[in-house]
């Protein structure tokens, strides 16, 4: 092109917008001023040649553009051929991998998706080539929303949903603000815990579930339809919003609801769908029973014929060792100092106390964890000591013990009248179990009795005043049955008696005062005094046999503390013999027992109670009771005879 320009007498100078044409005369480029000074004929000749040159330049440019287009088209074709091969290769490889894990009915949908994907990529290949290795620049429609990734799980998924809201269970479609409006796309679809638990288990606290709007019904619908459908909570509230509607995902997981048995029974009674969806119920104890576990373990081994001789002590030690390890793990979880051996022993004592038995271990680990954390704070050494454990327990009892302190203060100031010395007729110290908040404690209660001639029988003043529960009412009827069985075989029971729990201003429930009530009645009828440095707890049947009761350690320690503050020793407590294994007492009480200042009697029947409480042979006491009751009967008979005696008619003179 430059040569053709030179042949015509021009010099071509390329510019950003094209070519700049400059005339040449004598091998020298002319300036505009020189061109203007030329002869008119020469100028016309130059203009003519310039037009010819421009035509040739335009023709050549067209040829170049055509060649360039052909080259670009050829390159595009080559890119498409190469891209088609690689896309086919990768997609085919992916399809083969996915075919092994997806359902047969989903394969056609997957194939259709990949066909659409290939076509769209090929149609937009130029845009793809711009991205190179910059994944952030890839358009959203080509990105993948990895919904659930369980590739790192060794076993089936187990999910505990701590906050079972509608969105946390079913998933949601997030939104973001763009230029003042809410926008969303498929990459903003987030899974719920039901998706994460698919193929495994999901555990939900039923109380937390029922607190969340629409969550419980959504869970039931998911179980019923076996599909997880992402729902917008605003639709439930009647607010219309435009959102993506992802296709339902098949649901195949076991749903486990945890909660109080009361909630289970309420739902089972009031929700007709509940029993259909939740057909299996399992009750969990708050304590671990050592004997029960040992028996189950040995039965299993015997059935499998794996053992010839059973070492019960070894089994017990292994169970306790495993339990201790779980406690030590609580320390590791909270980055606490290590427990020394004495601290572990002290903690086990406390665990037996809150389990109410030597044969039980509590499963309320949160309570143990709190004690460990406080003991860790209190200890000044490199390890948690038994002194720190004791202090932590004492601090907890002090913080929760305001009501206990007030009651003890009233007793010590004689505002509540409890005698702990001497003897009295018809008065017995019973023991009440009180639980306020987390703290349970025992309180001595004065039980008194009054008797007289009549046929009303034994009446509870608490029942007449409306302060008595059904169990206590039954206990009073059982006491009446005992009196009939024991004393009314030869003559009718002619007695009216009133039993009262003095200074009681709240509902009285339970039968744990039956032994004490019977003793008060017998003492009053026989006129034999009862020791006041003694307290009694225990239920009783119509045959006079002692029956176990709850809250033994609290009741014993409640009476002990009053005696200790008053320094009234020796002192005694009578309990049913079945409660011996429940005696997990404080070290202070144990020391007083060792020093023979405090004693606990375990009895089998009311006769043993009478002998201990009155220092009198029970047979003698029973004879006096029979004598008094017979006296009442004879007086009643004489009185009735006088009423029924017909007066004689006077004769006329």
C-alpha positions in Angstrom: 0.0 0.0 0.0 2.9 2.3 0.8 4.5 1.4 -2.5 1.4 2.2 -4.5 1.2 5.6 -2.7 4.8 6.3 -3.6 4.2 5.4 -7.2 1.4 7.9 -7.3 3.6 10.6 -5.5 2.2 10.4 -2.0 3.5 9.4 1.4 1.1 7.4 3.7 1.4 8.2 7.4 -0.8 5.9 9.7 -2.8 7.7 12.4 -5.2 6.5 15.1 -8.2 7.3 12.8 -6.7 6.0 9.5 -4.0 7.3 7.1 -2.7 10.8 6.5 -1.8 11.4 2.8 1.1 13.8 2.0 2.1 14.8 -1.6 5.7 14.3 -2.6 7.6 16.3 -5.3 11.2 15.6 -6.0 11.3 13.1 -3.2 10.3 15.7 -0.7 6.9 15.8 1.3 5.1 19.1 0.7 3.6 21.3 3.4 0.2 22.8 3.1 1.7 26.2 2.3 3.9 24.7 -0.4 0.8 22.9 -1.9 -1.1 26.2 -2.0 1.8 27.9 -3.9 1.8 25.3 -6.7 0.4 25.8 -10.1 -3.3 25.1 -10.5 -2.8 22.4 -13.1 -0.3 20.6 -10.8 -2.7 20.9 -7.9 -5.5 19.4 -9.9 -3.2 16.6 -10.9 -2.3 15.9 -7.3 -6.0 15.9 -6.3 -6.9 13.5 -9.0 -4.1 11.1 -8.0 -5.2 11.5 -4.3 -8.7 10.4 -5.2 -7.3 7.3 -6.9 -5.2 6.5 -3.9 -8.1 6.9 -1.5 -10.2 4.4 -3.5 -7.4 1.9 -3.5 -6.9 2.4 0.3 -10.7 1.8 0.8 -10.6 -1.3 -1.3 -7.7 -2.7 0.6 -9.3 -1.9 4.0 -12.4 -3.8 2.9 -10.3 -6.8 2.0 -8.5 -6.6 5.3 -11.8 -6.4 7.2 -13.1 -9.4 5.4 -10.0 -11.3 6.1 -10.1 -10.3 9.7 -13.7 -11.4 10.0 -12.9 -14.7 8.4 -10.0 -15.2 10.8 -12.2 -14.3 13.8 -14.9 -16.7 12.6 -12.4 -19.4 12.1 -10.9 -18.8 15.6 -14.4 -18.9 17.1 -15.2 -22.1 15.3 -11.9 -23.6 16.7 -12.8 -22.3 20.2 -16.2 -23.9 20.0 -14.8 -27.2 18.8 -12.3 -27.3 21.6 -14.8 -26.1 24.2 -17.4 -28.6 23.0 -15.0 -31.5 23.5 -13.9 -30.4 27.0 -17.5 -29.5 28.1 -18.7 -32.9 26.9 -15.8 -34.6 28.6 -16.3 -32.9 32.0 -20.1 -33.1 32.0 -20.1 -36.8 31.0 -17.7 -37.5 33.8 -19.9 -35.6 36.2 -23.0 -37.4 35.0 -21.4 -40.8 35.5 -20.4 -39.8 39.1 -23.8 -38.5 39.9 -25.7 -41.5 38.4 -24.3 -43.6 41.3 -25.9 -41.4 44.0 -29.1 -39.9 42.6 -32.5 -41.5 42.3 -33.6 -43.0 39.0 -36.5 -40.7 38.7 -34.2 -37.7 39.0 -31.7 -38.8 36.2 -33.9 -37.4 33.4 -34.1 -34.0 35.1 -30.4 -34.0 35.5 -29.7 -34.9 31.9 -32.1 -32.1 30.8 -30.3 -29.6 33.0 -26.9 -30.5 31.6 -28.1 -30.3 28.0 -29.5 -26.8 28.8 -26.2 -25.9 30.5 -24.1 -27.0 27.6 -26.2 -25.0 25.1 -26.1 -21.9 27.2 -22.3 -22.1 27.6 -21.8 -22.6 23.9 -24.1 -19.7 23.2 -22.1 -17.5 25.6 -18.6 -18.9 25.0 -17.1 -15.5 24.3 -18.1 -14.3 27.8 -16.7 -17.4 29.3 -13.3 -16.9 27.7 -13.1 -13.5 29.4 -13.3 -15.0 32.9 -10.2 -17.2 32.5 -9.4 -18.3 36.1 -11.3 -15.6 37.9 -14.3 -17.5 39.4 -15.7 -14.4 41.0 -16.4 -12.9 37.6 -18.5 -15.9 36.5 -22.2 -15.0 36.1 -24.4 -16.2 38.9 -26.4 -18.5 36.7 -23.3 -20.7 36.1 -22.4 -20.9 39.8 -23.3 -23.9 42.0 -25.1 -23.5 45.4 -23.6 -26.4 47.4 -26.7 -27.0 49.6 -25.5 -29.8 51.9 -22.0 -31.3 52.1 -21.8 -34.5 54.2 -18.6 -35.7 52.5 -16.6 -35.3 55.7 -19.0 -37.3 57.9 -17.9 -40.8 58.8 -21.4 -41.9 59.9 -25.0 -40.8 59.3 -25.7 -37.2 60.2 -27.0 -36.5 63.7 -28.3 -32.9 64.1 -29.3 -31.2 67.3 -31.4 -28.1 66.5 -31.1 -25.7 69.4 -33.3 -23.0 67.9 -36.1 -24.8 66.0 -37.6 -21.8 64.2 -39.5 -22.2 60.9 -36.5 -21.0 58.9 -33.9 -23.0 60.9 -35.9 -26.2 60.3 -37.0 -25.8 56.6 -34.3 -23.4 55.3 -34.9 -20.0 53.7 -34.4 -17.8 50.7 -32.2 -14.9 51.7 -32.5 -11.5 50.2 -30.2 -8.4 49.7 -31.0 -4.8 49.1 -30.0 -3.5 45.7 -30.8 0.1 44.8 -33.6 0.2 47.4 -35.3 -3.1 46.5 -34.9 -6.6 47.7 -33.4 -9.1 45.2 -32.6 -12.7 45.5 -31.4 -15.7 43.4 -30.8 -19.4 43.8 -27.4 -19.0 45.4 -29.2 -17.3 48.4 -31.2 -20.5 49.1 -29.9 -21.8 52.5 -30.7 -25.2 54.0 -32.4 -25.9 57.3 -31.6 -28.5 59.9 -34.0 -31.0 58.3 -31.9 -30.9 55.2 -28.7 -31.4 57.2 -30.3 -34.4 59.0 -31.5 -36.1 55.9 -30.6 -39.8 56.0 -29.9 -39.6 59.7 -31.4 -38.1 62.9 -32.6 -34.7 64.1 -33.0 -34.0 67.8 -35.3 -31.1 68.9 -36.4 -29.9 72.3 -40.2 -30.0 72.2 -40.6 -26.9 74.5 -38.4 -24.8 72.2 -40.3 -26.1 69.2 -43.7 -25.2 70.5 -42.5 -21.7 71.4 -41.7 -20.9 67.7 -44.6 -19.8 65.5 -45.6 -22.3 62.7 -42.6 -24.6 63.4 -44.5 -27.5 65.0 -47.1 -27.7 62.2 -44.4 -27.3 59.5 -42.5 -30.3 61.1 -45.6 -32.4 61.1 -46.3 -31.6 57.5 -42.7 -32.5 56.5 -43.0 -35.9 58.3 -46.4 -36.5 56.7 -45.5 -35.6 53.1 -41.9 -36.8 53.4 -40.8 -33.6 51.7 -39.0 -30.5 52.9 -40.7 -27.4 51.4 -39.0 -24.1 52.1 -41.7 -21.7 53.3 -41.7 -17.9 53.8 -42.9 -17.0 57.3 -44.5 -13.8 55.9 -47.0 -15.9 53.9 -48.2 -17.4 57.2 -48.7 -13.9 58.5 -50.8 -13.0 55.5 -48.1 -10.8 53.9 -47.6 -11.4 50.2 -44.0 -11.4 49.0 -42.5 -12.6 45.8 -39.7 -15.1 46.4 -38.1 -18.1 44.8 -40.0 -21.4 45.3 -37.4 -24.2 45.4 -38.6 -27.6 44.5 -39.4 -29.8 47.6 -36.6 -32.1 48.7 -37.4 -35.7 49.7 -37.1 -36.1 53.5 -35.9 -39.3 55.1 -34.7 -38.8 58.7 -35.8 -39.8 62.2 -37.1 -37.0 64.3 -36.5 -37.2 68.0 -38.3 -34.8 70.4 -37.0 -34.3 73.9 -39.0 -32.9 76.7 -41.0 -33.4 79.9 -43.5 -36.4 79.9 -46.3 -33.9 80.8 -45.9 -32.2 77.3 -46.0 -35.6 75.7 -49.2 -36.6 77.4 -50.8 -33.2 76.6 -50.0 -33.4 72.9 -51.0 -37.1 72.8 -54.4 -36.1 74.3 -55.1 -32.9 72.4 -53.3 -33.3 69.1 -54.9 -36.0 67.0 -52.0 -36.2 64.6 -49.3 -36.4 67.3 -49.6 -40.2 68.0 -49.6 -40.9 64.3 -46.3 -39.2 63.6 -44.5 -39.9 66.9 -45.4 -43.5 67.7 -42.4 -44.4 69.9 -42.0 -43.0 73.4 -39.1 -43.6 75.8 -39.0 -42.4 79.4 -35.6 -41.4 80.8 -34.8 -41.3 84.5 -32.8 -38.4 86.0 -30.7 -40.9 87.9 -28.5 -43.9 86.9 -29.4 -46.9 89.0 -26.2 -49.0 89.5 -28.0 -52.3 90.4 -30.3 -52.1 87.4 -27.4 -51.5 85.0 -25.4 -54.4 86.6 -28.3 -56.7 86.3 -29.0 -55.8 82.7 -25.3 -56.2 81.8 -25.0 -59.6 83.5 -28.2 -60.9 81.9 -26.9 -59.9 78.5 -23.6 -61.7 79.0 -25.3 -64.8 80.4 -27.6 -64.9 77.4 -24.6 -64.6 75.1 -22.8 -67.2 77.2 -19.8 -65.0 77.3 -19.1 -65.4 81.1 -19.0 -68.2 83.5 -18.5 -66.2 86.8 -19.9 -62.8 87.5 -17.7 -60.3 89.3 -20.3 -57.7 90.4 -17.8 -55.5 92.2 -15.6 -55.2 89.1 -18.7 -54.3 87.0 -19.7 -51.7 89.6 -16.2 -50.1 89.6 -16.1 -50.0 85.8 -19.5 -48.2 85.7 -18.4 -45.7 88.3 -15.1 -45.2 86.5 -16.9 -44.4 83.2 -19.2 -42.0 85.1 -16.1 -40.2 86.7 -14.6 -39.9 83.2 -17.7 -38.1 82.0 -17.3 -35.7 84.9 -13.7 -35.1 84.1 -14.7 -34.4 80.5 -16.9 -31.6 81.9 -13.7 -30.0 83.3 -11.9 -30.4 80.0 -14.9 -28.8 78.2 -14.8 -25.7 80.4 -10.9 -25.6 80.6 -11.0 -26.2 84.3 -8.1 -27.3 86.5 -7.8 -31.1 87.2 -9.5 -32.7 90.2 -7.4 -34.4 92.7 -8.6 -37.8 94.1 -10.2 -36.3 97.2 -12.1 -33.8 95.1 -13.5 -36.7 93.0 -14.6 -38.6 96.1 -16.2 -35.5 97.6 -18.0 -34.8 94.3 -19.3 -38.4 94.2 -20.7 -38.0 97.7 -22.6 -34.9 96.6 -23.8 -36.8 93.5 -25.2 -39.6 95.7 -26.8 -36.9 97.9 -28.7 -35.2 95.0 -29.6 -38.7 93.7 -31.1 -39.6 97.1 -29.4 -43.0 97.2 -26.1 -44.7 97.5 -27.1 -46.9 94.5 -27.8 -44.0 92.1 -25.8 -41.5 90.1 -27.4 -38.3 88.9 -27.7 -37.6 85.2 -28.3 -33.9 85.7 -24.8 -32.9 84.5 -25.5 -29.2 84.4 -25.7 -29.1 88.2 -22.4 -31.0 88.5 -20.9 -28.7 85.9 -21.9 -25.6 87.9 -20.3 -26.9 91.0 -17.1 -27.7 89.2 -16.9 -24.2 87.6 -17.4 -22.6 91.0 -14.9 -24.9 92.7 -12.4 -24.1 90.0 -12.9 -20.4 90.8 -12.6 -20.9 94.5 -9.4 -23.1 94.5 -6.1 -21.4 95.0 -4.0 -24.4 94.0 -3.0 -25.9 90.7 -5.8 -28.5 91.0 -9.4 -28.6 92.3 -9.4 -29.9 95.9 -12.1 -31.4 98.1 -12.1 -28.2 100.1 -13.0 -26.3 97.0 -15.8 -28.7 96.2 -17.2 -28.4 99.7 -17.1 -24.6 99.6 -18.8 -24.5 96.2 -21.6 -26.7 97.5 -22.0 -24.6 100.6 -22.0 -21.4 98.6 -24.8 -22.8 96.4 -26.9 -23.8 99.4 -26.3 -20.4 101.0 -27.5 -18.5 97.9 -30.6 -20.7 97.6 -31.3 -21.1 101.4 -33.1 -17.9 102.4 -36.4 -19.6 103.1 -34.7 -22.4 105.0 -32.9 -19.8 107.2 -36.1 -18.0 107.9 -37.9 -21.1 109.1 -35.0 -22.1 111.3 -34.9 -18.6 112.7 -38.6 -18.8 113.6 -38.1 -22.2 115.3 -35.1 -21.0 117.3 -37.0 -17.9 118.4 -40.0 -20.0 119.4 -42.2 -18.2 116.9 -42.8 -21.8 115.5 -43.1 -24.0 118.6 -40.9 -27.1 118.4 -39.7 -28.8 121.6 -36.5 -30.7 121.5 -36.3 -31.7 125.2 -38.4 -33.5 127.7 -41.6 -35.6 127.2 -45.2 -34.7 126.3 -48.4 -36.6 126.0 -50.1 -36.6 122.6 -47.3 -34.5 121.0 -44.9 -35.8 118.4 -42.2 -34.1 116.3 -43.0 -34.9 112.7 -40.7 -34.1 109.7 -41.8 -32.2 106.6 -40.0 -32.1 103.3 -40.0 -28.7 101.6 -38.7 -27.8 98.2 -38.5 -24.1 97.1 -36.8 -23.5 93.8 -33.7 -25.7 93.5 -33.2 -26.2 97.3 -34.9 -28.9 99.3 -34.8 -29.0 103.1 -36.5 -30.6 106.1 -38.6 -28.8 108.7 -39.7 -30.2 112.1 -43.5 -30.0 112.6 -45.4 -30.4 115.9 -48.2 -32.9 115.6 -50.7 -32.9 118.4 -53.8 -34.9 119.2 -56.9 -34.5 121.3 -59.4 -37.2 122.1 -62.9 -37.5 123.6 -66.0 -39.6 123.8 -67.9 -39.8 120.6 -68.4 -41.7 117.3 -66.9 -39.3 114.8 -63.6 -41.3 114.7 -60.3 -39.9 113.7 -60.5 -36.5 112.0 -57.7 -34.4 110.4 -58.1 -30.7 111.3 -56.1 -30.0 108.1 -58.8 -31.8 106.0 -61.6 -29.9 107.7 -59.9 -26.6 107.1 -59.2 -27.4 103.5 -55.4 -27.6 104.0 -55.1 -31.4 103.2 -54.4 -33.2 99.9 -56.0 -36.4 98.8 -53.0 -38.6 99.7 -53.0 -37.2 103.3 -56.7 -37.8 103.5 -56.2 -41.4 102.5 -53.4 -41.7 105.1 -55.9 -40.6 107.9 -58.4 -43.2 106.7 -55.6 -45.8 106.8 -54.8 -44.8 110.4 -58.5 -45.3 111.2 -58.3 -48.8 109.6 -55.3 -49.6 111.8 -57.2 -48.6 114.9 -60.2 -50.7 113.9 -57.9 -53.7 113.2 -55.9 -53.3 116.3 -58.4 -52.1 119.0 -62.0 -52.7 117.8 -62.2 -56.5 117.6 -64.2 -56.9 120.9 -66.2 -53.7 121.0 -66.9 -50.9 118.6 -64.5 -47.9 118.3 -66.2 -45.2 120.3 -63.8 -42.3 119.8 -63.6 -38.8 118.5 -60.0 -37.6 117.9 -58.5 -34.5 116.3 -55.1 -34.6 114.7 -53.4 -31.3 113.9 -50.2 -30.1 112.3 -49.7 -27.1 114.5 -48.8 -23.7 112.9 -49.3 -25.1 109.4 -50.8 -22.6 107.0 -50.3 -24.3 103.7 -51.5 -27.4 101.8 -50.4 -30.6 103.5 -49.9 -33.5 101.2 -48.4 -37.0 101.5 -48.5 -39.9 103.9 -45.0 -39.6 105.4 -46.3 -38.5 108.8 -48.5 -41.6 109.4 -46.2 -43.2 111.9 -46.0 -39.9 113.8 -49.8 -39.3 113.8 -50.5 -42.9 115.1 -47.9 -42.4 117.8 -49.5 -39.1 118.9 -52.9 -40.8 119.0 -51.6 -43.8 121.0 -49.7 -41.5 123.4 -52.8 -39.3 124.0 -55.2 -42.3 124.5 -52.8 -44.3 126.7 -51.6 -41.1 128.5 -47.9 -42.2 128.0 -45.6 -39.3 127.1 -43.4 -39.2 124.0 -39.7 -38.0 123.9 -39.4 -34.6 122.4 -35.7 -35.0 121.5 -37.0 -37.4 118.9 -38.5 -36.8 115.4 -40.3 -39.3 113.2 -41.0 -39.8 109.5 -42.5 -42.7 107.8 -45.6 -44.0 106.1 -47.7 -46.9 107.5 -50.2 -49.4 106.2 -53.4 -50.6 108.0 -51.3 -53.5 109.5 -49.0 -51.1 111.3 -46.0 -51.8 109.0 -43.6 -49.0 108.1 -43.4 -47.9 104.5 -40.6 -45.8 102.8 -40.9 -42.1 102.2 -38.9 -39.5 100.3 -36.6 -36.6 101.4 -35.0 -38.7 104.2 -31.6 -36.9 104.3 -33.3 -33.4 104.2 -35.7 -34.3 107.1 -32.9 -35.8 109.3 -30.6 -32.9 108.7 -33.4 -30.4 109.3 -34.1 -31.8 112.8 -30.3 -32.2 113.5 -29.6 -28.5 112.7 -32.3 -27.3 115.2 -30.9 -29.6 117.9 -27.4 -28.4 117.1 -28.2 -24.7 117.3 -29.9 -25.3 120.7 -27.2 -27.8 121.8 -30.0 -30.3 122.7 -28.3 -33.6 122.6 -28.7 -36.6 122.5 -31.3 -36.4 119.8 -32.9 -39.2 117.7 -34.8 -39.7 114.4 -36.9 -42.6 113.4 -37.2 -43.7 109.8 -38.6 -46.7 107.9 -36.0 -49.4 107.5 -36.5 -49.4 103.7 -34.8 -45.9 103.6 -31.5 -47.0 105.0 -29.8 -46.9 101.5 -31.0 -43.3 101.2 -28.9 -42.1 104.1 -26.4 -39.9 102.3 -25.8 -37.5 105.2 -23.4 -34.6 105.6 -20.1 -35.2 107.3 -21.1 -33.1 110.3 -24.1 -35.4 111.0 -22.0 -38.5 110.6 -19.5 -37.2 113.1 -22.3 -36.5 115.7 -23.5 -40.1 115.1 -20.0 -41.4 115.7 -19.8 -39.3 118.9 -23.1 -40.9 120.0 -24.8 -37.6 120.2 -27.2 -38.2 117.4 -28.9 -41.5 116.5 -31.1 -42.8 113.6 -33.5 -45.7 114.2 -34.7 -47.7 111.3 -38.0 -49.4 112.2 -40.2 -52.0 110.6 -43.5 -51.3 112.3 -45.4 -49.0 114.7 -44.5 -51.2 117.7 -40.8 -50.5 117.3 -41.7 -46.8 117.1 -43.7 -47.0 120.4 -40.9 -48.7 122.2 -38.2 -46.2 121.1 -40.4 -43.1 121.6 -41.8 -44.0 125.0 -39.3 -46.4 126.5 -42.3 -48.6 127.2 -43.1 -52.1 126.1 -45.6 -51.9 123.1 -47.9 -54.5 124.7 -48.3 -52.4 127.8 -49.1 -49.4 125.7 -51.6 -51.3 123.6 -53.4 -52.6 126.7 -53.7 -49.1 128.1 -55.1 -47.9 124.7 -57.6 -50.8 124.7 -58.5 -50.0 128.3 -59.2 -46.3 127.5 -61.2 -47.1 124.4 -63.2 -49.7 126.3 -63.9 -47.1 129.0 -65.2 -44.7 126.2 -67.3 -47.5 124.9 -68.9 -48.3 128.3 -69.6 -44.7 129.0 -71.2 -44.3 125.6 -73.3 -47.4 126.3 -74.4 -46.2 129.7 -75.3 -42.8 128.2 -77.3 -44.4 125.5 -79.1 -46.7 128.0 -80.2 -43.7 130.0 -81.5 -42.0 126.9 -83.4 -45.1 125.9 -84.8 -45.9 129.4 -88.7 -45.7 129.4 -90.1 -43.9 132.4 -92.6 -45.9 134.6 -96.3 -44.8 134.6 -97.7 -43.6 138.0 -100.7 -45.7 139.3 -104.0 -44.0 140.2 -105.2 -44.1 143.7 
